[in-house]
């Protein structure tokens, strides 16, 4: 070896120094991300953005969002200068709806206090969406009922491709997405990881994967198979709910992928149970077991008035969304009629791959719409009874009988969630 060449010890030290430098750079990058994520607009900037956004919303005669209907000039002037204890403004709540005029709802709660401070706007939107009068009807105590009441909706596997029931949860003591600091995202993830890895139910045991350290191959596979959420939903982006991505985000799933938990996607937790076919009772019972097990170690945010508190007001109450992927080629030939029939049973129709998508091959994602003012069992029962009736109607509808109507714009929902988890 030449005299100018480093020794083995010196090479080893250089390798270690390089590794240390890379680690330091990584830490510095996270600090920069943290600082950027906590930068807030000045009061004058907030005021200007509100005025400009409100004017554009008023001028858009084609906008049919709940925000457009209920954000009157009087309400706007009453709320535009208010701030919660966590400094959430009216703009934090409505900026997604101000930028996305095709929103269905158009408003999010940046923290739990928003539901009270900005009540003149939230209340009528909540009442309209859930079909209640929240001033008179308080949300009941949880009642999951008996899953044995739900028989297989499609024992012959003729119509239902898959069944899923999910619920959202916010962890007590933490604000919602727009107000979470980077360290809080990580704290939530670690707390949830400890609980999920300690689950004792055999069919709930699984693997926990932080998105930040997940290999790209696994991440892409989970996305392709529709198990994993991903960044990029414009409604959440403009609601400032994707800060520090992918820090603090994670997914947990069992071996059969019939039980999945999303961490810090839209709400702190999305707890999901699903499987092929129409056995709603089995899917529902798995969720009941999971929520009870997780709730033993984690306290959830809840109010007497609105039940479990969530980022989007459409999910308040039970937060339950029970859905099926169902083939309705005859009835579904006329989307307007399908929507009308579904509405009779308080059901909501979405495209094959969830909100913001169209039906593929006559397959629709249909779920209960109401989540507030009724129990968990009642919410799932509405889906169960409604789907049974739609199957009867599909059987009685001849091919071509439901004439397809002219294309009409379908108002999209803000509850960002790639439906059809696990579907091909």
Secondary structure, 3 states (H helix, E strand, C coil): CCCCCCCHHHHHHHHHHHHHHHHHHHHHHHHHHHHHHCCCCCHHHHHHHHHHHHHHHHHCCCCCCHHHHHCCHHHHHHHCCCECCCCCEHHHHHHHHHHCCCCCCCCECCCCCHHHHCHHHHHHHHHHHHCCCCCCCCCCCCCCCCHHHCCCCCCCCCCEEEEEEEEEECECCCCCHHHCCHHHHHHHHHHHHHHHCCCCCHHHCEEEEECCCCCHHHHHHHHHCCCCCCCCCHHHHHCCCCCCCCCCCEEEEECCCCEEEEECCCCCEEEEEEEECCCHHHHHHHHHHHHHHHHCCCCECEECCCEECCCEHHHCECCCEEEEEEECCCHHHCHHHHHHHHHCCCEEEEECCECCCCCECCEEEEEECCCCCCCHHHHHHHHHHHHHHHHHHHHHCCCCCCCCCCCCCCCCCCCCCCCCCCCC
